[in-house]
């Protein structure tokens, strides 16, 4: 579940090194696999290239201003290192970036900040704080012709024309090789508790999530999973100041009194639970199973899940983002048949089904990313050509079926 076998790896130490490598590759029309430390190499479509541009060596933290809530670091800085630096000042990365090390059989300790920005993956806290792209203030990088560019800055502001920082966030290295990123950070909550309670039907649970979200309760996580005992349960994370969390917990206790059997996890226990949710541990995905992420309206989620389960397209699943995303496993017995059927179900439901993990042949045939309209596909192709005329940066990584 990786890119086509590569024969050489380059690990530059400076932005100029990256520019020199890309200028040379562009002159020869040589495609490159662009990545950080390769911990998410199974995400996206396979890339056919004989050389790897590995950006994990660009690992310096350039500056960190706790008062302005801004940090700038090389794309090779690990998420663990950045989060440790922020924690010393009581701050954090609000979008809670997942590593998915267990999914791809890699080391989460090597997952990079640049990888988090390039993939634009966000964790369970997205429903409260926002997505990864909401916190990218600026970037430095090199386009497919070897030209160094900078975009954005240290403050959030309106932009006329292309917002380059947002454009390259989630581009999976197909527009540019990023070298540094500047992020807005936030003060970490002083208190955190998670309420664990029995689930009901999908329809009832989604309705409950909606009622809770309609109130200002500081909900930093709303998920539905199957626990180790095989029972369905709801996870409700409350964050904020100590008195704020206590008050909001009282409100929730009243709302949830009829469910019964509630367990309360505080501070470290709560954090450990949500780290597992972030990393999809509750899927218990076997090595031979495909793993999907489906983004959809919470109101349409129950019907979609029931239909997909009845068709045999879902083996195990859990729900995050208050019902706005479903992560599921699919048996690898007939992956081509089931993948096509699952995608068609998702399209009919107005959902976007992304293959997070699948064999190379399946991702190459169906595409890891959901289909788009012909117009959007053409616009995406023109944008890639503007940044990378020779098509050397992760060619095919984000190609989608129109």
Secondary structure as UniProt FT lines:
FT   STRAND          8..10
FT   HELIX           15..28
FT   STRAND          32..35
FT   TURN            39..42
FT   STRAND          51..54
FT   HELIX           55..57
FT   STRAND          61..65
FT   TURN            66..69
FT   STRAND          70..74
FT   TURN            75..76
FT   HELIX           79..87
FT   TURN            88..90
FT   STRAND          91..92
FT   TURN            94..95
FT   HELIX           101..104
FT   HELIX           108..110
FT   HELIX           113..119
FT   TURN            124..125
FT   HELIX           126..129
FT   HELIX           132..135
FT   STRAND          136..143
FT   TURN            144..145
FT   STRAND          148..152
FT   HELIX           164..168
FT   TURN            169..170
FT   TURN            172..173
FT   STRAND          176..184
FT   STRAND          186..187
FT   STRAND          191..198
FT   HELIX           202..213
FT   STRAND          219..226
FT   TURN            228..229
FT   STRAND          232..240
FT   HELIX           242..255
FT   TURN            256..259
FT   STRAND          263..266
FT   HELIX           267..278
FT   TURN            279..280
FT   HELIX           281..283
FT   TURN            287..288
FT   STRAND          290..295
FT   HELIX           298..310
FT   TURN            311..312
FT   STRAND          317..320
FT   HELIX           321..323
FT   STRAND          325..330
FT   TURN            333..334
FT   HELIX           335..348
FT   TURN            349..350
FT   STRAND          352..357
FT   HELIX           360..366
FT   HELIX           374..387
FT   TURN            389..390
FT   TURN            395..398
//
